[in-house]
Amino acid sequence: MTYTRAILLVTAGTVVMDFVLLTGLLRRKAFWASYVVLLGFQLIVNGLLTCREIVTYAPDSILGTKLACAPVEDLLFGFALVLQTLVWWTFLGRVARRRTPR
Amino acid sequence: MRFTYLLILIACLVVTLPLELFLGARVYRQPLRLLLTLIPVVGFFTVFDEWGIWRGHWAFDSRQITGLELPFDLPVEEVLFFAVIPVCALLTYEAVRRLTGWGDE
């Protein structure tokens, strides 16, 4: 399985998590606003890592289209990483609130 | 330079620190919630990374990393990356929520 297919699966799985855990990040303005900021951040940081060739990708594993030196697949990777983080954070926040005696 | 990757990660944390200190993102101040969030995220992406390395999908320049590695050639910087980027994401999200007042909508 290529990086492309694997990251599509991972991203889909993360989206499913957002639904199953009822965290609803994908319908929140705060999520999308944060993601836009983080995307800019990602292009810089990941750009540094890939333009400097700290990390390199096998040509057969990716589509080949790049953005700021990085494979476009990394955009999905960043999205999945951020979404998964916020899903867990939000879920844990809910659990904590439900367990707090009022 | 062996510390290039590590320095990039440290820079991410330094640049985002004001979000916690001045913009009221309460991320570091919820240490248990942060830890419990990072465990599955670091866990999953570390496994994913190991898979990618093992399959030959990506590789790392040994001259720009410290050389400290986990089994199966995983640079320790990658594991740190899976903790640092989520911290930055959380700081950004919580700061955005605080600044905009967008809570659950």
N, CA and C atoms of all chains as a GROMACS GRO file, in nm:
protein
  621
    1MET      N    1   0.085  -0.120   0.000
    1MET     CA    2   0.000   0.000   0.000
    1MET      C    3   0.089   0.125   0.000
    2THR      N    4   0.056   0.219  -0.083
    2THR     CA    5   0.136   0.341  -0.092
    2THR      C    6   0.101   0.435   0.024
    3TYR      N    7   0.185   0.538   0.039
    3TYR     CA    8   0.156   0.642   0.137
    3TYR      C    9   0.022   0.704   0.104
    4THR      N   10  -0.003   0.727  -0.024
    4THR     CA   11  -0.127   0.790  -0.068
    4THR      C   12  -0.248   0.715  -0.015
    5ARG      N   13  -0.252   0.585  -0.041
    5ARG     CA   14  -0.369   0.507   0.001
    5ARG      C   15  -0.378   0.501   0.152
    6ALA      N   16  -0.264   0.482   0.216
    6ALA     CA   17  -0.263   0.470   0.362
    6ALA      C   18  -0.314   0.596   0.428
    7ILE      N   19  -0.270   0.712   0.379
    7ILE     CA   20  -0.311   0.836   0.446
    7ILE      C   21  -0.457   0.869   0.416
    8LEU      N   22  -0.507   0.827   0.302
    8LEU     CA   23  -0.650   0.845   0.273
    8LEU      C   24  -0.732   0.764   0.373
    9LEU      N   25  -0.688   0.642   0.400
    9LEU     CA   26  -0.755   0.556   0.498
    9LEU      C   27  -0.751   0.616   0.638
   10VAL      N   28  -0.632   0.661   0.676
   10VAL     CA   29  -0.614   0.720   0.810
   10VAL      C   30  -0.703   0.843   0.826
   11THR      N   31  -0.707   0.927   0.724
   11THR     CA   32  -0.789   1.049   0.730
   11THR      C   33  -0.936   1.012   0.741
   12ALA      N   34  -0.980   0.916   0.661
   12ALA     CA   35  -1.120   0.871   0.667
   12ALA      C   36  -1.151   0.819   0.807
   13GLY      N   37  -1.060   0.740   0.861
   13GLY     CA   38  -1.078   0.686   0.996
   13GLY      C   39  -1.090   0.794   1.100
   14THR      N   40  -1.011   0.898   1.086
   14THR     CA   41  -1.016   1.009   1.182
   14THR      C   42  -1.148   1.083   1.172
   15VAL      N   43  -1.197   1.102   1.052
   15VAL     CA   44  -1.329   1.165   1.033
   15VAL      C   45  -1.438   1.080   1.099
   16VAL      N   46  -1.428   0.950   1.082
   16VAL     CA   47  -1.524   0.859   1.147
   16VAL      C   48  -1.518   0.874   1.299
   17MET      N   49  -1.396   0.885   1.352
   17MET     CA   50  -1.379   0.906   1.497
   17MET      C   51  -1.457   1.027   1.545
   18ASP      N   52  -1.450   1.135   1.468
   18ASP     CA   53  -1.516   1.259   1.507
   18ASP      C   54  -1.667   1.236   1.518
   19PHE      N   55  -1.720   1.148   1.434
   19PHE     CA   56  -1.863   1.118   1.440
   19PHE      C   57  -1.894   1.022   1.553
   20VAL      N   58  -1.817   0.916   1.560
   20VAL     CA   59  -1.844   0.811   1.658
   20VAL      C   60  -1.829   0.861   1.802
   21LEU      N   61  -1.729   0.943   1.826
   21LEU     CA   62  -1.708   0.996   1.961
   21LEU      C   63  -1.793   1.120   1.988
   22LEU      N   64  -1.875   1.159   1.890
   22LEU     CA   65  -1.969   1.271   1.904
   22LEU      C   66  -1.900   1.403   1.938
   23THR      N   67  -1.778   1.421   1.892
   23THR     CA   68  -1.703   1.541   1.924
   23THR      C   69  -1.736   1.656   1.829
   24GLY      N   70  -1.786   1.624   1.710
   24GLY     CA   71  -1.835   1.728   1.618
   24GLY      C   72  -1.736   1.836   1.580
   25LEU      N   73  -1.609   1.806   1.577
   25LEU     CA   74  -1.509   1.908   1.544
   25LEU      C   75  -1.531   1.963   1.403
   26LEU      N   76  -1.565   1.875   1.310
   26LEU     CA   77  -1.574   1.916   1.170
   26LEU      C   78  -1.687   2.014   1.143
   27ARG      N   79  -1.781   2.027   1.236
   27ARG     CA   80  -1.886   2.127   1.214
   27ARG      C   81  -1.864   2.254   1.296
   28ARG      N   82  -1.747   2.266   1.358
   28ARG     CA   83  -1.720   2.384   1.440
   28ARG      C   84  -1.637   2.489   1.368
   29LYS      N   85  -1.679   2.615   1.378
   29LYS     CA   86  -1.602   2.725   1.318
   29LYS      C   87  -1.462   2.731   1.379
   30ALA      N   88  -1.455   2.706   1.509
   30ALA     CA   89  -1.325   2.714   1.577
   30ALA      C   90  -1.227   2.612   1.519
   31PHE      N   91  -1.277   2.494   1.485
   31PHE     CA   92  -1.188   2.394   1.424
   31PHE      C   93  -1.133   2.444   1.292
   32TRP      N   94  -1.221   2.489   1.203
   32TRP     CA   95  -1.177   2.530   1.070
   32TRP      C   96  -1.089   2.654   1.074
   33ALA      N   97  -1.121   2.746   1.161
   33ALA     CA   98  -1.036   2.865   1.176
   33ALA      C   99  -0.897   2.824   1.223
   34SER      N  100  -0.892   2.734   1.321
   34SER     CA  101  -0.763   2.685   1.372
   34SER      C  102  -0.688   2.610   1.263
   35TYR      N  103  -0.761   2.530   1.188
   35TYR     CA  104  -0.696   2.449   1.085
   35TYR      C  105  -0.630   2.538   0.979
   36VAL      N  106  -0.695   2.647   0.941
   36VAL     CA  107  -0.636   2.740   0.843
   36VAL      C  108  -0.503   2.794   0.896
   37VAL      N  109  -0.502   2.834   1.022
   37VAL     CA  110  -0.378   2.884   1.085
   37VAL      C  111  -0.272   2.773   1.085
   38LEU      N  112  -0.313   2.655   1.126
   38LEU     CA  113  -0.219   2.543   1.136
   38LEU      C  114  -0.168   2.500   0.999
   39LEU      N  115  -0.250   2.515   0.898
   39LEU     CA  116  -0.207   2.480   0.762
   39LEU      C  117  -0.090   2.570   0.721
   40GLY      N  118  -0.101   2.698   0.751
   40GLY     CA  119   0.009   2.790   0.722
   40GLY      C  120   0.134   2.749   0.798
   41PHE      N  121   0.116   2.717   0.923
   41PHE     CA  122   0.222   2.668   1.011
   41PHE      C  123   0.285   2.541   0.952
   42GLN      N  124   0.199   2.451   0.904
   42GLN     CA  125   0.247   2.325   0.848
   42GLN      C  126   0.332   2.348   0.723
   43LEU      N  127   0.288   2.442   0.638
   43LEU     CA  128   0.363   2.466   0.514
   43LEU      C  129   0.504   2.517   0.547
   44ILE      N  130   0.516   2.593   0.656
   44ILE     CA  131   0.648   2.641   0.697
   44ILE      C  132   0.730   2.528   0.758
   45VAL      N  133   0.676   2.464   0.860
   45VAL     CA  134   0.751   2.361   0.934
   45VAL      C  135   0.780   2.241   0.845
   46ASN      N  136   0.677   2.190   0.780
   46ASN     CA  137   0.697   2.075   0.693
   46ASN      C  138   0.782   2.113   0.572
   47GLY      N  139   0.768   2.239   0.529
   47GLY     CA  140   0.852   2.290   0.421
   47GLY      C  141   0.998   2.285   0.460
   48LEU      N  142   1.026   2.327   0.584
   48LEU     CA  143   1.162   2.320   0.635
   48LEU      C  144   1.213   2.176   0.635
   49LEU      N  145   1.132   2.086   0.684
   49LEU     CA  146   1.174   1.946   0.694
   49LEU      C  147   1.198   1.884   0.557
   50THR      N  148   1.114   1.919   0.460
   50THR     CA  149   1.126   1.854   0.329
   50THR      C  150   1.218   1.930   0.233
   51CYS      N  151   1.215   2.063   0.235
   51CYS     CA  152   1.307   2.137   0.148
   51CYS      C  153   1.452   2.108   0.187
   52ARG      N  154   1.475   2.094   0.318
   52ARG     CA  155   1.610   2.063   0.365
   52ARG      C  156   1.641   1.913   0.356
   53GLU      N  157   1.540   1.838   0.310
   53GLU     CA  158   1.556   1.693   0.294
   53GLU      C  159   1.592   1.623   0.424
   54ILE      N  160   1.536   1.672   0.532
   54ILE     CA  161   1.551   1.599   0.658
   54ILE      C  162   1.470   1.470   0.645
   55VAL      N  163   1.355   1.482   0.576
   55VAL     CA  164   1.277   1.363   0.542
   55VAL      C  165   1.259   1.360   0.390
   56THR      N  166   1.270   1.243   0.333
   56THR     CA  167   1.252   1.226   0.189
   56THR      C  168   1.154   1.112   0.164
   57TYR      N  169   1.088   1.119   0.047
   57TYR     CA  170   0.984   1.020   0.015
   57TYR      C  171   1.023   0.941  -0.109
   58ALA      N  172   0.990   0.815  -0.110
   58ALA     CA  173   1.014   0.731  -0.228
   58ALA      C  174   0.915   0.771  -0.336
   59PRO      N  175   0.962   0.800  -0.457
   59PRO     CA  176   0.872   0.845  -0.564
   59PRO      C  177   0.756   0.749  -0.592
   60ASP      N  178   0.778   0.620  -0.576
   60ASP     CA  179   0.672   0.523  -0.602
   60ASP      C  180   0.563   0.522  -0.496
   61SER      N  181   0.591   0.586  -0.384
   61SER     CA  182   0.497   0.579  -0.273
   61SER      C  183   0.398   0.694  -0.272
   62ILE      N  184   0.427   0.795  -0.356
   62ILE     CA  185   0.345   0.917  -0.354
   62ILE      C  186   0.294   0.950  -0.494
   63LEU      N  187   0.197   1.041  -0.500
   63LEU     CA  188   0.142   1.082  -0.630
   63LEU      C  189   0.245   1.158  -0.711
   64GLY      N  190   0.328   1.238  -0.639
   64GLY     CA  191   0.432   1.315  -0.708
   64GLY      C  192   0.408   1.464  -0.705
   65THR      N  193   0.283   1.505  -0.683
   65THR     CA  194   0.255   1.649  -0.674
   65THR      C  195   0.305   1.700  -0.539
   66LYS      N  196   0.372   1.814  -0.542
   66LYS     CA  197   0.427   1.867  -0.416
   66LYS      C  198   0.381   2.011  -0.391
   67LEU      N  199   0.386   2.047  -0.264
   67LEU     CA  200   0.352   2.183  -0.222
   67LEU      C  201   0.454   2.222  -0.116
   68ALA      N  202   0.526   2.329  -0.141
   68ALA     CA  203   0.635   2.370  -0.049
   68ALA      C  204   0.726   2.251  -0.020
   69CYS      N  205   0.771   2.185  -0.124
   69CYS     CA  206   0.862   2.070  -0.119
   69CYS      C  207   0.799   1.941  -0.070
   70ALA      N  208   0.684   1.949  -0.004
   70ALA     CA  209   0.629   1.828   0.058
   70ALA      C  210   0.524   1.763  -0.032
   71PRO      N  211   0.514   1.629  -0.029
   71PRO     CA  212   0.410   1.561  -0.106
   71PRO      C  213   0.273   1.609  -0.061
   72VAL      N  214   0.180   1.617  -0.154
   72VAL     CA  215   0.046   1.663  -0.116
   72VAL      C  216  -0.017   1.572  -0.011
   73GLU      N  217   0.026   1.446  -0.008
   73GLU     CA  218  -0.024   1.352   0.094
   73GLU      C  219  -0.001   1.406   0.235
   74ASP      N  220   0.105   1.485   0.252
   74ASP     CA  221   0.135   1.542   0.384
   74ASP      C  222   0.026   1.638   0.430
   75LEU      N  223  -0.049   1.694   0.336
   75LEU     CA  224  -0.159   1.782   0.374
   75LEU      C  225  -0.265   1.700   0.447
   76LEU      N  226  -0.292   1.581   0.396
   76LEU     CA  227  -0.388   1.494   0.462
   76LEU      C  228  -0.333   1.446   0.596
   77PHE      N  229  -0.205   1.418   0.598
   77PHE     CA  230  -0.140   1.374   0.721
   77PHE      C  231  -0.158   1.480   0.830
   78GLY      N  232  -0.129   1.604   0.794
   78GLY     CA  233  -0.143   1.715   0.889
   78GLY      C  234  -0.287   1.729   0.936
   79PHE      N  235  -0.378   1.719   0.842
   79PHE     CA  236  -0.520   1.729   0.875
   79PHE      C  237  -0.560   1.620   0.973
   80ALA      N  238  -0.520   1.497   0.944
   80ALA     CA  239  -0.553   1.384   1.030
   80ALA      C  240  -0.491   1.399   1.168
   81LEU      N  241  -0.366   1.443   1.173
   81LEU     CA  242  -0.297   1.460   1.301
   81LEU      C  243  -0.368   1.565   1.387
   82VAL      N  244  -0.401   1.677   1.326
   82VAL     CA  245  -0.468   1.785   1.399
   82VAL      C  246  -0.608   1.742   1.442
   83LEU      N  247  -0.684   1.683   1.351
   83LEU     CA  248  -0.821   1.643   1.383
   83LEU      C  249  -0.824   1.538   1.493
   84GLN      N  250  -0.738   1.438   1.481
   84GLN     CA  251  -0.736   1.333   1.581
   84GLN      C  252  -0.702   1.388   1.719
   85THR      N  253  -0.605   1.480   1.723
   85THR     CA  254  -0.566   1.544   1.849
   85THR      C  255  -0.685   1.616   1.911
   86LEU      N  256  -0.753   1.696   1.830
   86LEU     CA  257  -0.864   1.777   1.882
   86LEU      C  258  -0.983   1.689   1.920
   87VAL      N  259  -1.002   1.579   1.850
   87VAL     CA  260  -1.110   1.486   1.885
   87VAL      C  261  -1.085   1.428   2.024
   88TRP      N  262  -0.965   1.378   2.048
   88TRP     CA  263  -0.934   1.322   2.180
   88TRP      C  264  -0.946   1.429   2.288
   89TRP      N  265  -0.892   1.546   2.264
   89TRP     CA  266  -0.894   1.656   2.360
   89TRP      C  267  -1.038   1.691   2.398
   90THR      N  268  -1.121   1.704   2.295
   90THR     CA  269  -1.260   1.741   2.317
   90THR      C  270  -1.334   1.630   2.391
   91PHE      N  271  -1.311   1.507   2.349
   91PHE     CA  272  -1.374   1.392   2.412
   91PHE      C  273  -1.338   1.386   2.560
   92LEU      N  274  -1.211   1.403   2.590
   92LEU     CA  275  -1.167   1.398   2.730
   92LEU      C  276  -1.225   1.513   2.810
   93GLY      N  277  -1.241   1.627   2.748
   93GLY     CA  278  -1.302   1.741   2.816
   93GLY      C  279  -1.445   1.712   2.855
   94ARG      N  280  -1.517   1.646   2.766
   94ARG     CA  281  -1.656   1.608   2.792
   94ARG      C  282  -1.665   1.508   2.905
   95VAL      N  283  -1.578   1.407   2.899
   95VAL     CA  284  -1.576   1.302   3.002
   95VAL      C  285  -1.552   1.366   3.138
   96ALA      N  286  -1.458   1.460   3.143
   96ALA     CA  287  -1.425   1.526   3.269
   96ALA      C  288  -1.544   1.605   3.322
   97ARG      N  289  -1.613   1.675   3.230
   97ARG     CA  290  -1.727   1.755   3.274
   97ARG      C  291  -1.839   1.668   3.326
   98ARG      N  292  -1.858   1.553   3.260
   98ARG     CA  293  -1.970   1.464   3.304
   98ARG      C  294  -1.939   1.405   3.440
   99ARG      N  295  -1.811   1.389   3.471
   99ARG     CA  296  -1.775   1.325   3.598
   99ARG      C  297  -1.760   1.425   3.710
  100THR      N  298  -1.768   1.554   3.678
  100THR     CA  299  -1.752   1.654   3.782
  100THR      C  300  -1.883   1.669   3.859
  101PRO      N  301  -1.881   1.651   3.989
  101PRO     CA  302  -2.006   1.665   4.065
  101PRO      C  303  -2.052   1.810   4.062
  102ARG      N  304  -2.181   1.828   4.050
  102ARG     CA  305  -2.231   1.967   4.045
  102ARG      C  306  -2.294   2.006   4.177
  103MET      N  307   2.352   1.954   0.997
  103MET     CA  308   2.374   1.976   1.140
  103MET      C  309   2.282   1.884   1.220
  104ARG      N  310   2.337   1.816   1.313
  104ARG     CA  311   2.266   1.706   1.379
  104ARG      C  312   2.142   1.749   1.457
  105PHE      N  313   2.138   1.877   1.492
  105PHE     CA  314   2.026   1.920   1.576
  105PHE      C  315   1.919   1.996   1.497
  106THR      N  316   1.928   1.994   1.366
  106THR     CA  317   1.835   2.072   1.284
  106THR      C  318   1.690   2.037   1.313
  107TYR      N  319   1.656   1.909   1.304
  107TYR     CA  320   1.517   1.867   1.325
  107TYR      C  321   1.472   1.904   1.466
  108LEU      N  322   1.557   1.876   1.563
  108LEU     CA  323   1.524   1.904   1.702
  108LEU      C  324   1.501   2.054   1.724
  109LEU      N  325   1.584   2.136   1.664
  109LEU     CA  326   1.569   2.281   1.678
  109LEU      C  327   1.438   2.330   1.618
  110ILE      N  328   1.398   2.271   1.507
  110ILE     CA  329   1.270   2.308   1.446
  110ILE      C  330   1.156   2.279   1.544
  111LEU      N  331   1.162   2.165   1.611
  111LEU     CA  332   1.057   2.128   1.707
  111LEU      C  333   1.056   2.224   1.827
  112ILE      N  334   1.174   2.255   1.876
  112ILE     CA  335   1.183   2.349   1.989
  112ILE      C  336   1.127   2.484   1.948
  113ALA      N  337   1.159   2.529   1.827
  113ALA     CA  338   1.108   2.657   1.777
  113ALA      C  339   0.955   2.658   1.775
  114CYS      N  340   0.894   2.546   1.736
  114CYS     CA  341   0.747   2.537   1.736
  114CYS      C  342   0.692   2.563   1.875
  115LEU      N  343   0.753   2.503   1.975
  115LEU     CA  344   0.704   2.519   2.112
  115LEU      C  345   0.727   2.662   2.162
  116VAL      N  346   0.839   2.720   2.129
  116VAL     CA  347   0.870   2.856   2.172
  116VAL      C  348   0.773   2.956   2.108
  117VAL      N  349   0.751   2.940   1.980
  117VAL     CA  350   0.664   3.033   1.906
  117VAL      C  351   0.520   3.027   1.957
  118THR      N  352   0.476   2.911   2.001
  118THR     CA  353   0.337   2.896   2.045
  118THR      C  354   0.318   2.921   2.195
  119LEU      N  355   0.426   2.933   2.266
  119LEU     CA  356   0.414   2.955   2.411
  119LEU      C  357   0.331   3.078   2.448
  120PRO      N  358   0.344   3.190   2.377
  120PRO     CA  359   0.258   3.305   2.408
  120PRO      C  360   0.109   3.274   2.406
  121LEU      N  361   0.068   3.175   2.328
  121LEU     CA  362  -0.075   3.141   2.325
  121LEU      C  363  -0.121   3.095   2.462
  122GLU      N  364  -0.034   3.024   2.532
  122GLU     CA  365  -0.068   2.978   2.666
  122GLU      C  366  -0.053   3.090   2.768
  123LEU      N  367   0.058   3.164   2.757
  123LEU     CA  368   0.092   3.262   2.859
  123LEU      C  369   0.009   3.389   2.849
  124PHE      N  370  -0.022   3.432   2.726
  124PHE     CA  371  -0.086   3.563   2.708
  124PHE      C  372  -0.225   3.558   2.649
  125LEU      N  373  -0.257   3.452   2.576
  125LEU     CA  374  -0.388   3.448   2.512
  125LEU      C  375  -0.485   3.352   2.580
  126GLY      N  376  -0.445   3.298   2.694
  126GLY     CA  377  -0.539   3.223   2.775
  126GLY      C  378  -0.574   3.084   2.725
  127ALA      N  379  -0.495   3.028   2.636
  127ALA     CA  380  -0.519   2.889   2.597
  127ALA      C  381  -0.476   2.802   2.713
  128ARG      N  382  -0.568   2.730   2.771
  128ARG     CA  383  -0.532   2.652   2.888
  128ARG      C  384  -0.502   2.509   2.846
  129VAL      N  385  -0.382   2.493   2.793
  129VAL     CA  386  -0.344   2.359   2.746
  129VAL      C  387  -0.242   2.298   2.842
  130TYR      N  388  -0.131   2.366   2.863
  130TYR     CA  389  -0.032   2.318   2.960
  130TYR      C  390  -0.092   2.316   3.100
  131ARG      N  391  -0.191   2.402   3.122
  131ARG     CA  392  -0.253   2.407   3.254
  131ARG      C  393  -0.359   2.299   3.272
  132GLN      N  394  -0.375   2.211   3.175
  132GLN     CA  395  -0.459   2.093   3.192
  132GLN      C  396  -0.370   1.973   3.161
  133PRO      N  397  -0.271   1.947   3.245
  133PRO     CA  398  -0.168   1.849   3.212
  133PRO      C  399  -0.219   1.707   3.194
  134LEU      N  400  -0.319   1.667   3.276
  134LEU     CA  401  -0.368   1.530   3.263
  134LEU      C  402  -0.443   1.512   3.131
  135ARG      N  403  -0.527   1.611   3.100
  135ARG     CA  404  -0.602   1.606   2.973
  135ARG      C  405  -0.506   1.604   2.855
  136LEU      N  406  -0.400   1.685   2.864
  136LEU     CA  407  -0.299   1.690   2.759
  136LEU      C  408  -0.229   1.556   2.744
  137LEU      N  409  -0.188   1.498   2.856
  137LEU     CA  410  -0.119   1.369   2.853
  137LEU      C  411  -0.208   1.261   2.792
  138LEU      N  412  -0.334   1.256   2.837
  138LEU     CA  413  -0.426   1.154   2.787
  138LEU      C  414  -0.459   1.173   2.640
  139THR      N  415  -0.450   1.297   2.593
  139THR     CA  416  -0.470   1.324   2.450
  139THR      C  417  -0.349   1.276   2.370
  140LEU      N  418  -0.230   1.304   2.424
  140LEU     CA  419  -0.108   1.273   2.350
  140LEU      C  420  -0.082   1.123   2.340
  141ILE      N  421  -0.123   1.047   2.440
  141ILE     CA  422  -0.093   0.903   2.439
  141ILE      C  423  -0.147   0.834   2.314
  142PRO      N  424  -0.277   0.842   2.283
  142PRO     CA  425  -0.324   0.773   2.161
  142PRO      C  426  -0.268   0.835   2.033
  143VAL      N  427  -0.250   0.966   2.032
  143VAL     CA  428  -0.201   1.031   1.911
  143VAL      C  429  -0.056   0.990   1.882
  144VAL      N  430   0.028   1.003   1.984
  144VAL     CA  431   0.168   0.962   1.967
  144VAL      C  432   0.175   0.812   1.936
  145GLY      N  433   0.094   0.735   2.006
  145GLY     CA  434   0.092   0.590   1.984
  145GLY      C  435   0.058   0.554   1.841
  146PHE      N  436  -0.053   0.608   1.793
  146PHE     CA  437  -0.097   0.572   1.658
  146PHE      C  438   0.002   0.619   1.551
  147PHE      N  439   0.042   0.744   1.559
  147PHE     CA  440   0.127   0.796   1.451
  147PHE      C  441   0.268   0.739   1.455
  148THR      N  442   0.313   0.699   1.573
  148THR     CA  443   0.443   0.631   1.581
  148THR      C  444   0.436   0.498   1.506
  149VAL      N  445   0.327   0.425   1.528
  149VAL     CA  446   0.310   0.297   1.458
  149VAL      C  447   0.302   0.322   1.307
  150PHE      N  448   0.225   0.423   1.267
  150PHE     CA  449   0.211   0.457   1.126
  150PHE      C  450   0.346   0.492   1.065
  151ASP      N  451   0.425   0.566   1.139
  151ASP     CA  452   0.557   0.608   1.092
  151ASP      C  453   0.649   0.488   1.075
  152GLU      N  454   0.646   0.399   1.174
  152GLU     CA  455   0.728   0.277   1.167
  152GLU      C  456   0.691   0.196   1.042
  153TRP      N  457   0.561   0.190   1.016
  153TRP     CA  458   0.514   0.118   0.898
  153TRP      C  459   0.571   0.180   0.770
  154GLY      N  460   0.564   0.314   0.763
  154GLY     CA  461   0.613   0.383   0.644
  154GLY      C  462   0.762   0.365   0.623
  155ILE      N  463   0.837   0.367   0.732
  155ILE     CA  464   0.982   0.346   0.723
  155ILE      C  465   1.010   0.203   0.677
  156TRP      N  466   0.939   0.109   0.740
  156TRP     CA  467   0.958  -0.032   0.709
  156TRP      C  468   0.926  -0.063   0.562
  157ARG      N  469   0.821   0.003   0.510
  157ARG     CA  470   0.780  -0.018   0.371
  157ARG      C  471   0.865   0.064   0.273
  158GLY      N  472   0.954   0.147   0.326
  158GLY     CA  473   1.038   0.226   0.237
  158GLY      C  474   0.970   0.348   0.176
  159HIS      N  475   0.860   0.393   0.236
  159HIS     CA  476   0.788   0.507   0.180
  159HIS      C  477   0.860   0.639   0.207
  160TRP      N  478   0.929   0.645   0.322
  160TRP     CA  479   1.004   0.766   0.354
  160TRP      C  480   1.128   0.730   0.434
  161ALA      N  481   1.220   0.827   0.439
  161ALA     CA  482   1.346   0.803   0.511
  161ALA      C  483   1.398   0.938   0.562
  162PHE      N  484   1.498   0.930   0.650
  162PHE     CA  485   1.549   1.050   0.717
  162PHE      C  486   1.698   1.068   0.691
  163ASP      N  487   1.738   1.194   0.683
  163ASP     CA  488   1.879   1.227   0.660
  163ASP      C  489   1.955   1.218   0.792
  164SER      N  490   2.044   1.122   0.801
  164SER     CA  491   2.114   1.098   0.928
  164SER      C  492   2.201   1.215   0.971
  165ARG      N  493   2.232   1.308   0.878
  165ARG     CA  494   2.317   1.421   0.913
  165ARG      C  495   2.240   1.532   0.985
  166GLN      N  496   2.106   1.526   0.977
  166GLN     CA  497   2.027   1.636   1.035
  166GLN      C  498   1.945   1.592   1.156
  167ILE      N  499   1.969   1.469   1.198
  167ILE     CA  500   1.902   1.420   1.318
  167ILE      C  501   2.007   1.376   1.418
  168THR      N  502   1.965   1.364   1.543
  168THR     CA  503   2.063   1.334   1.648
  168THR      C  504   2.119   1.193   1.636
  169GLY      N  505   2.045   1.102   1.574
  169GLY     CA  506   2.093   0.965   1.564
  169GLY      C  507   2.032   0.874   1.669
  170LEU      N  508   1.960   0.936   1.764
  170LEU     CA  509   1.890   0.855   1.864
  170LEU      C  510   1.770   0.793   1.793
  171GLU      N  511   1.759   0.662   1.798
  171GLU     CA  512   1.652   0.597   1.725
  171GLU      C  513   1.584   0.492   1.808
  172LEU      N  514   1.452   0.477   1.781
  172LEU     CA  515   1.377   0.367   1.840
  172LEU      C  516   1.391   0.248   1.746
  173PRO      N  517   1.352   0.130   1.791
  173PRO     CA  518   1.364   0.013   1.704
  173PRO      C  519   1.302   0.036   1.566
  174PHE      N  520   1.360  -0.027   1.467
  174PHE     CA  521   1.318  -0.016   1.327
  174PHE      C  522   1.343   0.122   1.270
  175ASP      N  523   1.455   0.180   1.310
  175ASP     CA  524   1.505   0.303   1.247
  175ASP      C  525   1.417   0.426   1.264
  176LEU      N  526   1.338   0.430   1.366
  176LEU     CA  527   1.254   0.548   1.387
  176LEU      C  528   1.331   0.654   1.466
  177PRO      N  529   1.359   0.770   1.405
  177PRO     CA  530   1.427   0.876   1.479
  177PRO      C  531   1.341   0.923   1.595
  178VAL      N  532   1.405   0.948   1.707
  178VAL     CA  533   1.331   0.993   1.825
  178VAL      C  534   1.262   1.128   1.796
  179GLU      N  535   1.320   1.205   1.706
  179GLU     CA  536   1.259   1.334   1.668
  179GLU      C  537   1.118   1.315   1.610
  180GLU      N  538   1.094   1.204   1.544
  180GLU     CA  539   0.961   1.178   1.489
  180GLU      C  540   0.859   1.160   1.600
  181VAL      N  541   0.898   1.086   1.703
  181VAL     CA  542   0.807   1.068   1.817
  181VAL      C  543   0.779   1.204   1.882
  182LEU      N  544   0.883   1.284   1.896
  182LEU     CA  545   0.866   1.418   1.952
  182LEU      C  546   0.775   1.503   1.864
  183PHE      N  547   0.792   1.489   1.733
  183PHE     CA  548   0.706   1.560   1.638
  183PHE      C  549   0.560   1.530   1.665
  184PHE      N  550   0.527   1.403   1.693
  184PHE     CA  551   0.388   1.364   1.715
  184PHE      C  552   0.334   1.411   1.849
  185ALA      N  553   0.422   1.464   1.934
  185ALA     CA  554   0.378   1.528   2.057
  185ALA      C  555   0.376   1.680   2.039
  186VAL      N  556   0.478   1.734   1.977
  186VAL     CA  557   0.492   1.880   1.964
  186VAL      C  558   0.383   1.941   1.874
  187ILE      N  559   0.361   1.881   1.757
  187ILE     CA  560   0.261   1.938   1.667
  187ILE      C  561   0.121   1.936   1.728
  188PRO      N  562   0.078   1.827   1.790
  188PRO     CA  563  -0.050   1.830   1.860
  188PRO      C  564  -0.057   1.937   1.969
  189VAL      N  565   0.050   1.957   2.044
  189VAL     CA  566   0.049   2.062   2.145
  189VAL      C  567   0.025   2.197   2.078
  190CYS      N  568   0.094   2.223   1.969
  190CYS     CA  569   0.076   2.348   1.896
  190CYS      C  570  -0.066   2.360   1.841
  191ALA      N  571  -0.120   2.250   1.794
  191ALA     CA  572  -0.257   2.250   1.743
  191ALA      C  573  -0.356   2.283   1.854
  192LEU      N  574  -0.336   2.224   1.970
  192LEU     CA  575  -0.425   2.249   2.083
  192LEU      C  576  -0.416   2.393   2.129
  193LEU      N  577  -0.294   2.446   2.136
  193LEU     CA  578  -0.276   2.585   2.176
  193LEU      C  579  -0.347   2.678   2.077
  194THR      N  580  -0.334   2.650   1.950
  194THR     CA  581  -0.398   2.732   1.848
  194THR      C  582  -0.550   2.724   1.861
  195TYR      N  583  -0.602   2.604   1.874
  195TYR     CA  584  -0.747   2.583   1.885
  195TYR      C  585  -0.804   2.653   2.008
  196GLU      N  586  -0.741   2.634   2.122
  196GLU     CA  587  -0.792   2.694   2.245
  196GLU      C  588  -0.779   2.846   2.242
  197ALA      N  589  -0.673   2.896   2.180
  197ALA     CA  590  -0.657   3.042   2.168
  197ALA      C  591  -0.764   3.099   2.074
  198VAL      N  592  -0.790   3.030   1.966
  198VAL     CA  593  -0.895   3.073   1.872
  198VAL      C  594  -1.030   3.076   1.942
  199ARG      N  595  -1.060   2.971   2.018
  199ARG     CA  596  -1.187   2.965   2.090
  199ARG      C  597  -1.201   3.081   2.186
  200ARG      N  598  -1.093   3.110   2.256
  200ARG     CA  599  -1.095   3.218   2.354
  200ARG      C  600  -1.110   3.353   2.287
  201LEU      N  601  -1.038   3.374   2.178
  201LEU     CA  602  -1.039   3.504   2.111
  201LEU      C  603  -1.170   3.530   2.038
  202THR      N  604  -1.230   3.428   1.982
  202THR     CA  605  -1.351   3.446   1.903
  202THR      C  606  -1.477   3.425   1.984
  203GLY      N  607  -1.462   3.352   2.096
  203GLY     CA  608  -1.582   3.317   2.171
  203GLY      C  609  -1.660   3.204   2.106
  204TRP      N  610  -1.603   3.144   2.001
  204TRP     CA  611  -1.670   3.032   1.937
  204TRP      C  612  -1.649   2.909   2.025
  205GLY      N  613  -1.754   2.871   2.095
  205GLY     CA  614  -1.740   2.758   2.186
  205GLY      C  615  -1.768   2.628   2.113
  206ASP      N  616  -1.895   2.592   2.117
  206ASP     CA  617  -1.930   2.464   2.056
  206ASP      C  618  -1.995   2.478   1.920
  207GLU      N  619  -1.990   2.603   1.862
  207GLU     CA  620  -2.052   2.613   1.729
  207GLU      C  621  -1.948   2.627   1.619
   0.00000   0.00000   0.00000
